[in-house]
Amino acid sequence: MTNADNFVDSTEIRPVSSKSLYDKCWELAHNLWWSWHPDVIAMFRDLAPERWRKLDHNPIALLREFTPEALETRASEMVLESRINYAYRRMNQYMDSRPEWAAQNVGVLGSKPVAYFSLEFGIHESVPIYSGGLGILAGDHVKSASGLGVPLVAVGLFYDQGYFKQFLDHEGWQQEEYLRTNIDNLPMQPVFDKEGQRLIVKIETDSGAIHARVWKMQVGRVDLYLLDCDLPENGESDRGLTSRLYGGDSRMRIRQEMVVGIGGVRALHALGIHPGVFHLNEGHCAFATLEAVRCAMEDDGISFDEAVRRIAQATCFTTHTPVPAGHDRFAPDLVQEHLGPLQRQLGIDFHQLMSMGRVDVNDHGEYFCMTVLGLKLSRRANAVSCLHGIVSRKMWAPLWPKRSENEVPIGHITNGVHLASWLAWQMQTLFDRYFKPDWIDRHWLPETWNEVEKIDPGELWETHLTLKSLMLEFVERRVKRQSARRGENREISMDPNVLTIGFARRFATYKRATLMMQDFDRLLRMMDDAKRPIQFVFAGKAHPQDKPGKEFIQRITQLAKDERFHNRFVFVEDYDINVARHLVQGVDVWLNNPRRPLEASGTSGQKALLNGVLNCSILDGWWAEAFDGSNGFAIGSGSSHADDAKTDARDAASLMDVLENQVIPMYYHRDSDGLPHFWIRRMMNSLRTMAWRFSAQRMVADYVLEAYLPAAGGVTCDMNFRQ
């Protein structure tokens, strides 16, 4: 039976009225489908609003505070019974139906599912197994695959302490706090083998075996399998192997990557899942290819070379960064210790193994690079924006010395974001009134957004102001809570009438969070202008080992305490999906000023544009292919100097010019009705020209047509890939 055979017509949904309200809520809470449906989120919130917020919007934790009887009583008091039943019916209908797009397009994938590997997944703030952009992209990919009905299973690691919680000390220096997650409050189920025992996979190394148990999360129609090493079969150090995301040294990192890659393939094999496609989301997961090669040799009795050809044909590899530090490299002795058993099973010598991860196979001092392994063992490789494709072909050209740079086989599929996860419900309600009834299902098609022209400008502006007020209230609450933690008594009151600029992302130095501070006096004049002031909201985490990134945060927080910037400069601690959601929905301008061309794609600005927020960005990543002169603001001309210091100075001056001469005048220019007419026109242009293009639904459809189907032996539609 194929995956397609499991779908039934929505009219065949079984009656569900015999279940209690508590049981229905429990089932809803255990499928992360709820996390991108605002009405279901509101339903859980209305059960106990204060507790909902304190429990980090976690419905399972909330339900554990109710008995079934107490929930029945509360649902009756709040008139929630019909909403619970409606949500439950919709989820079942969603799970039992097959989207039209899948019926027409997935083809051979129906019997050869995609296995999507990623070291992190950002699905909702209540499931803390992500750190930032890479994980949130993976979460949006999985949600969109679910929405399109793509036969896909996902594989990752379960981090019981997740990424760190951030707080700042009195000096504004970032401190990290790791908190253990209560597994009972997560929508995870243990996975069992054919004998009914907990599924545990074993990964051999020359210094002992690593064991990992398998959990499953349901993300709509997609099964997400997570491996966890906290088992008595492991030694103390290995029990903590999956405790923290991006923690530890190179030895810990290679072991984590063996667990997700080798252990992940073994888990799928044990479950009887035989993928037709392996999609590696960054090089962290590339060991999966070696294990897949071993399985092919063992199952089909073929040679190593033939197995490599077969697995490479079935593998798609996505590279996410042009920053050298983003590509994991391991010393030969570390590779020997960990991959020795697999090397011998593959029937190759150590030099052959190392050559699979080396650019120069004859350089015995070169470290083993996971990105090189991913590129060598895949036949479909892609960057995540058009410009990133150009940069990646140049960066990895030495792997194909006989080809010109333009012929390097790395294409691009530009990233997108999951609309339902990031669009404010107030904005969705507005679109519902003006767009065609099925617009959400068709939001990734260009003609859908032509309806933007029908929206009343005043109504669009009022909706934006509502979201802005909600965002500022959220920021003020967080700042008050932050200061209380430090024993301070600091409150702020941000003015909703002031142009508000948001900057929130990972505080890597190349993202240049402090770029606007190069001309301090000019910045102060703009912020303190009596008639046309501006204010900034910052958020983001620096890697625990990134001292320069922490210094950027400290500088911003010190300015926030300066009386000259009171209520005009704010840093929101502990950036996560919840903070991001508030900011991208409520600021006026989303600022992004990385050092070109180091921003591979960047998706935060895509989330902002869905909510009518205008982007002001360096022409890098997705913005280099999105900006048309009328749908946002561009910093610089898309060029960079050979000297980084000169590039930074030039970009800083350009940023100040754009703010002073374009952004500020346009925002404060009002018509006779008090509306910023030109600003609203630019908001509409932004939505019309970009909302469909930078949808994760479009992105996943591109992967299916341009990568998955060719990899599985189906028909190719090769628009962005170079042979």
KAHU-V115852 format. One record per residue. N is the residue number from 0. RES is the residue in one small letter. PHI is phi in whole degrees, -180 to 180 (NA if undefined). PSI is psi in whole degrees, -180 to 180 (* if undefined). OMEGA is omega in whole degrees, -180 to 180 (NA if undefined). Layout:
BEGIN
N_RES_PHI_PSI_OMEGA / N_RES_PHI_PSI_OMEGA
END
This chain:
BEGIN
0_m_NA_131_179 / 1_t_-85_168_177 / 2_n_-58_-36_-178 / 3_a_-63_-31_-178 / 4_d_-69_-17_-178 / 5_n_-80_-12_-179 / 6_f_-86_142_175 / 7_v_-127_162_179 / 8_d_-65_145_-176 / 9_s_-63_-20_180 / 10_t_-75_-9_-177 / 11_e_-97_13_-179 / 12_i_-60_134_-179 / 13_r_-72_149_176 / 14_p_-61_142_-178 / 15_v_-124_8_-172 / 16_s_-69_-17_-177 / 17_s_-75_-15_-179 / 18_k_-84_151_179 / 19_s_-74_163_177 / 20_l_-61_-37_180 / 21_y_-64_-44_179 / 22_d_-61_-40_180 / 23_k_-67_-43_177 / 24_c_-63_-39_-180 / 25_w_-63_-44_178 / 26_e_-66_-40_177 / 27_l_-60_-44_-177 / 28_a_-67_-22_-177 / 29_h_-95_7_169 / 30_n_-124_118_-174 / 31_l_-68_7_168 / 32_w_-51_-37_-178 / 33_w_-61_-27_-170 / 34_s_-71_-14_176 / 35_w_-118_26_175 / 36_h_-125_100_-174 / 37_p_-56_-35_-179 / 38_d_-69_-33_178 / 39_v_-74_-39_175 / 40_i_-59_-45_180 / 41_a_-63_-35_179 / 42_m_-63_-48_177 / 43_f_-63_-44_-179 / 44_r_-59_-41_-175 / 45_d_-70_-14_174 / 46_l_-65_-37_-179 / 47_a_-165_83_-172 / 48_p_-54_-46_-178 / 49_e_-68_-42_179 / 50_r_-66_-37_179 / 51_w_-57_-45_-179 / 52_r_-69_-42_-178 / 53_k_-70_-22_-180 / 54_l_-96_21_177 / 55_d_56_39_174 / 56_h_59_41_-177 / 57_n_-106_108_-176 / 58_p_-68_-30_180 / 59_i_-68_-45_177 / 60_a_-60_-38_180 / 61_l_-66_-46_-178 / 62_l_-64_-29_179 / 63_r_-67_-14_178 / 64_e_-90_-1_179 / 65_f_-116_144_161 / 66_t_-85_161_177 / 67_p_-55_-38_-179 / 68_e_-69_-42_-180 / 69_a_-65_-37_179 / 70_l_-67_-40_177 / 71_e_-58_-43_-179 / 72_t_-65_-46_-180 / 73_r_-64_-40_179 / 74_a_-63_-36_178 / 75_s_-68_-43_179 / 76_e_-62_-39_-176 / 77_m_-97_6_-180 / 78_v_53_53_-176 / 79_l_-104_-8_-173 / 80_e_-59_-47_-178 / 81_s_-67_-35_179 / 82_r_-67_-40_178 / 83_i_-64_-46_-180 / 84_n_-63_-40_-179 / 85_y_-66_-45_179 / 86_a_-62_-41_-179 / 87_y_-65_-42_178 / 88_r_-63_-42_-179 / 89_r_-64_-41_179 / 90_m_-64_-43_179 / 91_n_-65_-39_178 / 92_q_-64_-42_178 / 93_y_-60_-46_-176 / 94_m_-69_-31_-175 / 95_d_-94_-3_-178 / 96_s_-103_162_177 / 97_r_-118_120_-179 / 98_p_-61_146_-180 / 99_e_-60_-39_-178 / 100_w_-60_-42_180 / 101_a_-65_-43_-179 / 102_a_-59_-32_-176 / 103_q_-92_-19_-167 / 104_n_-126_-24_-171 / 105_v_-76_-22_173 / 106_g_50_-124_-174 / 107_v_-65_-15_179 / 108_l_-66_-19_178 / 109_g_-59_-30_178 / 110_s_-110_-6_180 / 111_k_-131_78_-173 / 112_p_-64_160_176 / 113_v_-86_134_172 / 114_a_-106_114_-174 / 115_y_-104_114_-176 / 116_f_-104_133_177 / 117_s_-152_146_-179 / 118_l_-77_-16_178 / 119_e_-149_154_179 / 120_f_-137_119_177 / 121_g_-103_98_-176 / 122_i_-107_-43_179 / 123_h_-159_154_-177 / 124_e_-63_-21_180 / 125_s_-78_-7_178 / 126_v_-120_85_-169 / 127_p_-82_68_178 / 128_i_-120_39_-179 / 129_y_-145_161_174 / 130_s_-117_-37_-176 / 131_g_-170_-138_-169 / 132_g_-56_-43_-179 / 133_l_-61_-45_-179 / 134_g_-70_-40_180 / 135_i_-68_-36_174 / 136_l_-61_-44_179 / 137_a_-63_-41_178 / 138_g_-63_-43_178 / 139_d_-66_-34_177 / 140_h_-62_-47_-179 / 141_v_-65_-44_180 / 142_k_-62_-41_-178 / 143_s_-72_-35_174 / 144_a_-61_-40_176 / 145_s_-62_-46_-178 / 146_g_-64_-37_180 / 147_l_-81_-15_-178 / 148_g_81_25_179 / 149_v_-73_127_177 / 150_p_-67_102_-173 / 151_l_-145_138_169 / 152_v_-119_148_-177 / 153_a_-117_149_-177 / 154_v_-134_132_178 / 155_g_-155_-162_179 / 156_l_-116_149_173 / 157_f_-99_119_180 / 158_y_-103_111_-175 / 159_d_-76_-10_171 / 160_q_-115_-2_177 / 161_g_59_-151_172 / 162_y_-89_167_-172 / 163_f_-74_154_168 / 164_k_-86_134_-175 / 165_q_-101_135_167 / 166_f_-145_155_-177 / 167_l_-108_140_178 / 168_d_-84_-173_-176 / 169_h_-62_-27_180 / 170_e_-90_2_-179 / 171_g_81_16_-179 / 172_w_-90_132_-178 / 173_q_-65_131_173 / 174_q_-117_148_-179 / 175_e_-111_139_178 / 176_e_-131_131_-180 / 177_y_-111_125_-179 / 178_l_-118_137_-179 / 179_r_-75_132_180 / 180_t_-83_138_176 / 181_n_-81_108_-177 / 182_i_-59_-31_-179 / 183_d_-63_-20_-179 / 184_n_-99_13_178 / 185_l_-111_151_-178 / 186_p_-81_55_-178 / 187_m_-113_142_176 / 188_q_-122_139_176 / 189_p_-66_148_179 / 190_v_-105_138_-177 / 191_f_-116_151_178 / 192_d_-85_-173_-176 / 193_k_-67_-22_179 / 194_e_-91_4_179 / 195_g_82_12_178 / 196_q_-97_153_176 / 197_r_-54_129_-179 / 198_l_-73_118_177 / 199_i_-127_128_177 / 200_v_-104_153_-178 / 201_k_-121_133_178 / 202_i_-119_116_-176 / 203_e_-83_143_169 / 204_t_-135_168_179 / 205_d_-73_-6_177 / 206_s_-114_21_179 / 207_g_116_161_-176 / 208_a_-87_150_173 / 209_i_-109_133_179 / 210_h_-111_145_179 / 211_a_-143_132_174 / 212_r_-91_163_-172 / 213_v_-118_133_175 / 214_w_-117_162_176 / 215_k_-130_133_169 / 216_m_-113_145_177 / 217_q_-101_119_178 / 218_v_-116_86_-172 / 219_g_63_-124_-179 / 220_r_-86_-3_-174 / 221_v_-100_133_173 / 222_d_-89_127_176 / 223_l_-110_115_-180 / 224_y_-99_130_-177 / 225_l_-122_133_-179 / 226_l_-101_141_-172 / 227_d_-137_127_-175 / 228_c_-98_5_-178 / 229_d_-79_77_-175 / 230_l_-132_149_178 / 231_p_-65_-21_178 / 232_e_-67_-20_-179 / 233_n_-95_154_171 / 234_g_-70_172_-174 / 235_e_-59_-44_-178 / 236_s_-67_-39_180 / 237_d_-74_-25_176 / 238_r_-64_-29_178 / 239_g_-93_9_-175 / 240_l_-60_-39_-179 / 241_t_-107_24_-180 / 242_s_-72_-44_-173 / 243_r_-127_144_176 / 244_l_-82_128_178 / 245_y_58_41_175 / 246_g_-112_168_174 / 247_g_81_-173_-175 / 248_d_-99_-169_-178 / 249_s_-63_-35_-180 / 250_r_-65_-42_177 / 251_m_-66_-38_-177 / 252_r_-66_-44_-179 / 253_i_-66_-34_179 / 254_r_-71_-40_175 / 255_q_-60_-43_-176 / 256_e_-73_-26_171 / 257_m_-69_-39_-179 / 258_v_-65_-49_-177 / 259_v_-70_-37_-177 / 260_g_-83_-65_-178 / 261_i_-68_-49_180 / 262_g_-63_-36_180 / 263_g_-64_-44_178 / 264_v_-65_-40_180 / 265_r_-66_-36_178 / 266_a_-64_-45_179 / 267_l_-62_-42_180 / 268_h_-61_-43_-180 / 269_a_-65_-28_180 / 270_l_-87_1_-179 / 271_g_77_20_178 / 272_i_-98_117_-177 / 273_h_-117_95_-174 / 274_p_-65_147_171 / 275_g_-91_-17_-178 / 276_v_-140_137_171 / 277_f_-111_121_177 / 278_h_-111_116_-180 / 279_l_-98_113_179 / 280_n_-87_87_-177 / 281_e_84_164_-173 / 282_g_-68_-16_-179 / 283_h_-53_-29_-171 / 284_c_-101_8_-168 / 285_a_-67_-19_176 / 286_f_-62_-19_177 / 287_a_-57_-34_-179 / 288_t_-66_-40_-179 / 289_l_-66_-41_178 / 290_e_-68_-38_177 / 291_a_-64_-37_176 / 292_v_-63_-45_179 / 293_r_-60_-44_180 / 294_c_-62_-42_-180 / 295_a_-64_-40_178 / 296_m_-64_-43_-177 / 297_e_-72_-44_-175 / 298_d_-73_-38_-171 / 299_d_-113_1_176 / 300_g_64_30_-178 / 301_i_-99_166_-179 / 302_s_-76_166_177 / 303_f_-59_-47_-178 / 304_d_-63_-41_179 / 305_e_-68_-39_179 / 306_a_-65_-39_177 / 307_v_-62_-45_179 / 308_r_-60_-43_-178 / 309_r_-66_-46_-177 / 310_i_-70_-39_178 / 311_a_-61_-39_177 / 312_q_-62_-32_-176 / 313_a_-91_2_-173 / 314_t_-109_134_173 / 315_c_-114_135_-176 / 316_f_-126_128_178 / 317_t_-113_122_175 / 318_t_-99_141_-170 / 319_h_-117_-6_-175 / 320_t_-149_139_171 / 321_p_-91_2_-180 / 322_v_-82_122_-176 / 323_p_-53_-38_-178 / 324_a_-66_-16_-180 / 325_g_-82_-1_-178 / 326_h_-112_110_-175 / 327_d_-66_134_177 / 328_r_-132_138_-177 / 329_f_-126_139_180 / 330_a_-65_151_-178 / 331_p_-55_-41_-178 / 332_d_-66_-32_178 / 333_l_-69_-40_178 / 334_v_-66_-43_180 / 335_q_-60_-46_-180 / 336_e_-61_-40_-171 / 337_h_-94_-34_-177 / 338_l_-104_4_179 / 339_g_-52_-52_-180 / 340_p_-59_-42_180 / 341_l_-68_-39_178 / 342_q_-57_-45_-179 / 343_r_-68_-36_177 / 344_q_-67_-30_178 / 345_l_-78_-14_179 / 346_g_74_30_180 / 347_i_-122_162_178 / 348_d_-90_173_-174 / 349_f_-66_-36_179 / 350_h_-62_-42_178 / 351_q_-61_-42_179 / 352_l_-62_-49_-179 / 353_m_-64_-34_-179 / 354_s_-64_-23_179 / 355_m_-73_-17_179 / 356_g_-117_14_-179 / 357_r_-117_143_173 / 358_v_-71_-50_177 / 359_d_-101_104_-173 / 360_v_-66_-17_-179 / 361_n_-96_-1_179 / 362_d_-91_98_-175 / 363_h_-73_-8_176 / 364_g_-93_-9_-178 / 365_e_-73_136_178 / 366_y_-72_161_178 / 367_f_-82_119_-177 / 368_c_-105_126_-178 / 369_m_-66_-33_178 / 370_t_-67_-40_177 / 371_v_-62_-43_177 / 372_l_-59_-45_180 / 373_g_-62_-40_180 / 374_l_-71_-39_-178 / 375_k_-73_-31_-177 / 376_l_-105_31_173 / 377_s_-140_151_176 / 378_r_-109_-3_176 / 379_r_-132_103_-180 / 380_a_-119_140_-179 / 381_n_-144_148_168 / 382_a_-88_-178_-171 / 383_v_-116_13_169 / 384_s_-163_167_-180 / 385_c_-61_-49_-180 / 386_l_-64_-40_178 / 387_h_-63_-33_175 / 388_g_-62_-43_178 / 389_i_-62_-46_180 / 390_v_-63_-41_-178 / 391_s_-68_-39_178 / 392_r_-63_-39_176 / 393_k_-68_-42_-176 / 394_m_-64_-39_-173 / 395_w_-108_12_179 / 396_a_-55_-34_180 / 397_p_-59_-19_177 / 398_l_-70_-21_-180 / 399_w_-127_70_-172 / 400_p_-63_-21_-178 / 401_k_-91_1_180 / 402_r_-110_151_172 / 403_s_-73_162_-177 / 404_e_-57_-39_-179 / 405_n_-69_-17_-179 / 406_e_-96_-1_177 / 407_v_-61_129_-172 / 408_p_-80_60_173 / 409_i_-127_114_179 / 410_g_-96_-155_176 / 411_h_-150_144_167 / 412_i_-130_113_-175 / 413_t_-70_136_180 / 414_n_-61_156_173 / 415_g_-142_177_-177 / 416_v_-124_154_-177 / 417_h_-81_109_-172 / 418_l_-54_-49_-174 / 419_a_-64_-24_-180 / 420_s_-80_-25_-170 / 421_w_-118_-16_179 / 422_l_-79_126_178 / 423_a_-63_142_-178 / 424_w_-65_-28_177 / 425_q_-64_-39_178 / 426_m_-71_-38_177 / 427_q_-62_-41_178 / 428_t_-61_-39_177 / 429_l_-63_-48_179 / 430_f_-63_-37_179 / 431_d_-57_-34_-177 / 432_r_-75_-25_-174 / 433_y_-111_-23_-177 / 434_f_-92_168_177 / 435_k_-68_154_-172 / 436_p_-55_-33_-177 / 437_d_-97_24_-171 / 438_w_-62_-34_-179 / 439_i_-65_-41_178 / 440_d_-65_-23_-176 / 441_r_-114_21_-172 / 442_h_-68_-18_-178 / 443_w_-94_15_175 / 444_l_-109_138_-172 / 445_p_-61_-36_-176 / 446_e_-65_-23_180 / 447_t_-59_-39_-172 / 448_w_-88_0_171 / 449_n_-65_-22_-180 / 450_e_-67_-14_178 / 451_v_-55_-34_-178 / 452_e_-62_-20_-179 / 453_k_-82_-17_-174 / 454_i_-69_136_176 / 455_d_-68_124_-177 / 456_p_-55_-40_180 / 457_g_-65_-36_-180 / 458_e_-71_-39_176 / 459_l_-62_-43_-179 / 460_w_-67_-41_179 / 461_e_-64_-39_178 / 462_t_-63_-43_178 / 463_h_-62_-43_-179 / 464_l_-65_-35_176 / 465_t_-62_-47_179 / 466_l_-65_-36_179 / 467_k_-65_-43_179 / 468_s_-63_-43_178 / 469_l_-63_-39_179 / 470_m_-65_-45_-179 / 471_l_-66_-37_176 / 472_e_-62_-42_178 / 473_f_-61_-46_-180 / 474_v_-62_-43_-179 / 475_e_-63_-41_177 / 476_r_-63_-44_-178 / 477_r_-66_-42_180 / 478_v_-64_-40_178 / 479_k_-63_-42_179 / 480_r_-67_-40_178 / 481_q_-60_-47_-177 / 482_s_-68_-34_179 / 483_a_-64_-36_179 / 484_r_-63_-33_180 / 485_r_-88_4_-179 / 486_g_76_19_179 / 487_e_-100_173_178 / 488_n_-131_61_-176 / 489_r_-104_125_174 / 490_e_-125_153_176 / 491_i_-127_160_176 / 492_s_-140_96_-177 / 493_m_-84_141_-175 / 494_d_-87_119_-180 / 495_p_-68_-13_179 / 496_n_-87_-6_-177 / 497_v_-92_139_175 / 498_l_-56_121_-174 / 499_t_-115_124_-177 / 500_i_-111_131_-179 / 501_g_-108_139_175 / 502_f_-137_108_-178 / 503_a_-144_120_-179 / 504_r_-179_179_176 / 505_r_-61_136_-177 / 506_f_-90_58_169 / 507_a_-78_148_-173 / 508_t_-65_-32_-178 / 509_y_-69_-14_177 / 510_k_-82_-10_167 / 511_r_52_60_-179 / 512_a_-62_-26_-176 / 513_t_-102_17_-175 / 514_l_-58_-40_-177 / 515_m_-68_-10_-177 / 516_m_-89_0_-179 / 517_q_-65_-35_175 / 518_d_-110_81_-171 / 519_f_-63_-43_-178 / 520_d_-65_-40_179 / 521_r_-66_-41_177 / 522_l_-61_-43_-180 / 523_l_-62_-40_178 / 524_r_-63_-42_-180 / 525_m_-68_-39_-179 / 526_m_-72_-29_-174 / 527_d_-101_8_-179 / 528_d_-61_128_-176 / 529_a_-66_-33_-176 / 530_k_-101_-31_-174 / 531_r_-137_64_-178 / 532_p_-78_167_173 / 533_i_-132_159_177 / 534_q_-141_154_-174 / 535_f_-122_142_170 / 536_v_-121_123_-180 / 537_f_-113_151_170 / 538_a_-159_154_178 / 539_g_151_158_180 / 540_k_-115_144_169 / 541_a_-97_146_175 / 542_h_-57_142_-177 / 543_p_-53_-28_-180 / 544_q_-97_3_-175 / 545_d_-96_87_-179 / 546_k_-63_-44_178 / 547_p_-60_-38_177 / 548_g_-63_-39_177 / 549_k_-66_-34_178 / 550_e_-66_-35_176 / 551_f_-61_-46_180 / 552_i_-62_-44_-179 / 553_q_-61_-42_-179 / 554_r_-63_-42_180 / 555_i_-65_-44_-178 / 556_t_-69_-31_177 / 557_q_-68_-39_176 / 558_l_-66_-35_179 / 559_a_-62_-27_179 / 560_k_-87_-11_179 / 561_d_-69_128_-177 / 562_e_-58_-29_179 / 563_r_-66_-21_-178 / 564_f_-112_14_-177 / 565_h_-57_129_-179 / 566_n_68_7_-179 / 567_r_-118_-12_-175 / 568_f_-138_114_-174 / 569_v_-134_138_173 / 570_f_-116_123_178 / 571_v_-96_120_-177 / 572_e_-76_162_172 / 573_d_58_58_179 / 574_y_-57_127_176 / 575_d_-151_-171_-177 / 576_i_-61_-38_-179 / 577_n_-65_-47_177 / 578_v_-62_-46_-180 / 579_a_-59_-43_-178 / 580_r_-60_-45_179 / 581_h_-63_-44_-174 / 582_l_-71_-45_-177 / 583_v_-68_-19_179 / 584_q_-91_-16_-169 / 585_g_-124_-18_-180 / 586_v_-75_167_177 / 587_d_-85_-39_-176 / 588_v_-132_137_176 / 589_w_-105_117_-175 / 590_l_-97_133_176 / 591_n_-144_115_-177 / 592_n_-133_60_178 / 593_p_-71_166_175 / 594_r_-83_108_-178 / 595_r_-61_140_4 / 596_p_-107_47_-173 / 597_l_-88_-10_176 / 598_e_-91_103_-175 / 599_a_-59_-48_178 / 600_s_-142_-66_-175 / 601_g_80_121_-178 / 602_t_-119_-8_-178 / 603_s_-62_-39_179 / 604_g_-66_-29_176 / 605_q_-68_-37_177 / 606_k_-65_-39_-179 / 607_a_-66_-43_-175 / 608_l_-62_-32_178 / 609_l_-58_-27_-176 / 610_n_-102_16_178 / 611_g_81_8_179 / 612_v_-80_136_-180 / 613_l_-89_140_178 / 614_n_-90_139_171 / 615_c_-127_108_-167 / 616_s_-147_154_165 / 617_i_-60_147_179 / 618_l_-78_73_-179 / 619_d_-135_161_177 / 620_g_56_-138_-177 / 621_w_-66_-31_-176 / 622_w_-67_-26_179 / 623_a_-64_-27_178 / 624_e_-105_-2_-176 / 625_a_-102_-38_-173 / 626_f_-69_129_179 / 627_d_-122_8_180 / 628_g_97_-17_-177 / 629_s_-129_4_-175 / 630_n_-121_21_179 / 631_g_161_-154_-178 / 632_f_-135_141_-180 / 633_a_-111_136_175 / 634_i_-98_119_180 / 635_g_79_-174_-175 / 636_s_-112_7_-179 / 637_g_91_15_178 / 638_s_-117_163_178 / 639_s_-143_151_-179 / 640_h_-87_153_177 / 641_a_-62_-28_179 / 642_d_-95_117_-177 / 643_d_-58_-38_-179 / 644_a_-63_-40_178 / 645_k_-71_-37_175 / 646_t_-60_-46_-179 / 647_d_-62_-43_-180 / 648_a_-65_-42_-180 / 649_r_-66_-44_-180 / 650_d_-68_-36_178 / 651_a_-63_-44_178 / 652_a_-65_-40_179 / 653_s_-65_-40_178 / 654_l_-60_-46_179 / 655_m_-63_-40_179 / 656_d_-63_-45_-179 / 657_v_-63_-45_179 / 658_l_-62_-48_-173 / 659_e_-73_-36_-172 / 660_n_-105_-15_-180 / 661_q_-122_-59_-172 / 662_v_-65_-55_-175 / 663_i_-64_-49_179 / 664_p_-60_-41_-178 / 665_m_-67_-40_-179 / 666_y_-66_-40_-174 / 667_y_-92_-2_176 / 668_h_-81_116_-175 / 669_r_-117_147_177 / 670_d_-88_-170_-175 / 671_s_-65_-21_178 / 672_d_-92_5_-180 / 673_g_80_15_-179 / 674_l_-99_141_174 / 675_p_-80_80_-169 / 676_h_-56_-46_-178 / 677_f_-68_-34_178 / 678_w_-66_-45_-180 / 679_i_-64_-39_177 / 680_r_-60_-39_179 / 681_r_-70_-35_174 / 682_m_-60_-45_180 / 683_m_-65_-41_178 / 684_n_-62_-39_179 / 685_s_-61_-49_-180 / 686_l_-64_-45_-175 / 687_r_-67_-39_-173 / 688_t_-91_-19_-170 / 689_m_-126_-25_-174 / 690_a_-59_-38_180 / 691_w_-77_-36_-175 / 692_r_-68_-33_-173 / 693_f_-110_40_174 / 694_s_-92_139_176 / 695_a_-66_-25_176 / 696_q_-63_-45_176 / 697_r_-63_-41_-180 / 698_m_-60_-49_-179 / 699_v_-66_-38_176 / 700_a_-60_-40_177 / 701_d_-63_-42_178 / 702_y_-61_-42_-180 / 703_v_-61_-51_-173 / 704_l_-76_-33_-173 / 705_e_-102_-18_-176 / 706_a_-128_-55_-173 / 707_y_-65_-49_-179 / 708_l_-62_-47_175 / 709_p_-60_-39_-179 / 710_a_-65_-35_-179 / 711_a_-86_0_179 / 712_g_92_16_178 / 713_g_-92_-166_-178 / 714_v_-76_139_-179 / 715_t_-100_147_172 / 716_c_-132_86_-163 / 717_d_-95_79_-175 / 718_m_-85_-42_-172 / 719_n_-109_-12_-175 / 720_f_-89_143_178 / 721_r_-106_137_-178 / 722_q_-84_*_NA
END
